[in-house]
């Protein structure tokens, strides 16, 4: 939520018998984020039917920042409000917010076929972004069957990080279109640094002049899907 709050104001929380999904898109339609926890990822899950709730992400982020690592988190709601329950050592804390009405636009489902996919650890990708993000505003992504190259580019120069199978910084590479190249706004990767760092694995799907798609996988089958549209020069 804190990461999404850096570039979007409102998001939609969907809950049904399959689990929980949060979706949000920034106003420029450059980035889309989905956070998904399947039913089996919860200790308890009691849902009757399906519900969609529009949330103010900044308000939810403020609440989430009060959570500690060992907190158990619960969510309850009515027609007009949502309550987050944090419990630590048997002591619950309740935070209730009003639901927003009719302010979030409908976000389309994305289904894009990619020819290239690279898998790495969340901490590895975090360090790569952290080391080059201050050099330029443009991120250029290139790769082949063994390497994924991330370049931060500006008028003053560039910085490059190479993730590779040979060095062990890539776990997998499935590449049908070697020699691809695409550019993105660096800030949209920087926004997601902390969620990337916490992920057990990250799969990066990319191709020439196509959205960059990051699939972040966490414990208990939770995951985040993050799409960044390419820059148009």
N, C-alpha and C positions, 0 to 999 in steps of 0.2 A: 504494500500500500504506500509506503513512504517513497519508494522509487517511482511509482505511477504518479504520485502527487507532484512530482517535479515537472510533469509536462501535460497533465490532464486535470480538470477540475471535478468532473463527474464520471461515475462509472456505474455499471449495472451488475448487481449480484443476483445470480440465478441459483435456485435450490430446487432439486427434484429428487426422485427416488434413486437416481444414479450418483448424486453427490452435490458438490458445491462448485460453482464457476463464477469468477469475477472477470468482467471484460470492460476495457476502456480504450478510447482512441483520442489522440490529441487533436486540437482544433484544426491544425493544418493537414490532418489525415496522413501524416508522415509515419507515425508509430502506432501500433496496436499491441496491447498486452492482454493476455488471458492467464489467470491463475486458477488451477483446477485441483480440487481434493476429491478423489472418488469416495464413494460410500464406505469402502473398506478401510480408508485412511483414518476414520473416526473411531474413538472408543465407544461412543454412543451416537446413534443417528436415528432421529424420529421425525419423519416428514410425511405430511398428508397432502398429496397432490404436488403442484408446482407453483412456485412464486418467483416474481421478479421484483427487485427493489433497486431504486436509484439512490446512490449514496454520494455525499460530498466527500471526496477522497481526502482533502486536507483535514477535515474533522476526524475521520477515521484514523488517519495517520497519527494525529496527536494522541489518540487513545492507544494505538498500538505501541507507540514509543514508551508507554508506561509498563509494558509487559516485560517480565524477566524470563530468563532461559528455562527455568523450571516451572513456569506457570502452566496450568491447564486452562485452555481457552474454550469457552462455549459461546454460542450465538442463539438468541431467541428473538422473536419479533411478533408484532401485531400489525394491523392494517396501517398504522400511522407512525410506528417507531421500531427501532432495532436496538437490542441490548447486547452488549459484549460482557461476558462474565470471565474474569481472570481469577483463578483460585491457586493459592500457594499455601502449603502446610495447613490445609483445611479452612483457610480464611478467604471467602469470596469477595471480589470487588466488582461492582456493577457500573457500567457506563451506558447510558441510553441517549440515542440521537433520534431526531425526527427524520422520517423518510422524505426525500425530495419527490416532487410530483411533476412528471412530464417535462423534465429538463434534459435528459440524456437522449441523444439520438440513437436510433437503431443501428447496431453495429453488424455489418454483414459477416457471414461465415466465410473464411478463406480456405480455398483448396487449390494449392499450387504444386505442380509437379517440378521437382528439382533433380538435376543430373549430378549434383555434387554434394557430398555430405562428409563432414569432419567431426570426429568425436574427441573431446579432451576433458580434463578435469576442470571444475569450476575455479579452483584456486589458480590454475595455470593461466586460464583466460583472463582472470582478474589481474594478475601480475602483468600480463601483456598489455592490457588496456591502460593500466595505471602507469606504466613506464613510458608510453608514447602520447598520451592524450593531450599533454600541454604543448606539444610541438606545433600542431596545426588543427584547423577546424574541419578538415576533410579526412575521412578514413578511406583508403583505397584497399580493396581486398582482392588478392590474386592467389592462384594456387595450381598445383598439379597433382599427380598421383601420390606423391610422398610429402608434399609440403603445403602449408597454408601461410601466406604472407600478409601481414597487416602493416600498412604504411600510413603514418600520420603526416599529412602534407600541408605546407603553407608556402607563401611567397619566399620565405627565408630559407626553406630547406625541407627535409623530411627525416622521419625516424622510422625504422622498420624492425618488426619482430617476426621471426620465422619459427613456426611450430612445425615439427617434423616427426615422422614415424621413426627415423633413424636415431634421433636424439631422445625419443621417448616422451616428447611433449604432445604428441598426437597418439591417441589410442587406436583410432581407426580412420581410414580414408577411403571413401567409395566415390570415384571420380570418373564420370563419363564424358565430361567436357573440359579437359585440361587446357590451360591457357586462358581461362575466363578472367574477366576483370570488371569490377563494379565499384562505385564510390558512394559513400554515405556521410551524413553529418556526424562528426565525431561525438557531439554532445549526446546523441541518442544512445550511444554505447556507454558513455560516462554515467548517464542517468541510472543504468542498470548494473553498475559495478557491484554493489553489495548483494543483490540477489544472485548475481553470477558467482560471487565468492562463496556463498553459502551452498551452492548447488553441488551435488556429488559428481554429476557429469553434465556436460553441455554438448549438444549436437548442433553444429553450425551448417545450415543449408544455404547455398549461395550459387549464383550463376550470373553471367554477364547481364547487366542492366535489369536485374530482377531484385525484388525485396530480399533482404537478408533475414533469415529466419533462425532464431535461437530457441532450442528446446532445452529448458533447464529442468533437471530431474532431482528431486529431493527425497528425503526419507518418507516412509509410509505412503509411497506411490503418488505423492503430491508432485505437481509440475507446473512450470510456467512456459507459455508460448509467447514469443516476442518477435514482432515483424517490424522492419525498418524499410521504408521505401527508398529507392535509389535517388541520388541527387541528379537533377537535370541541369546540365551546364548550358 
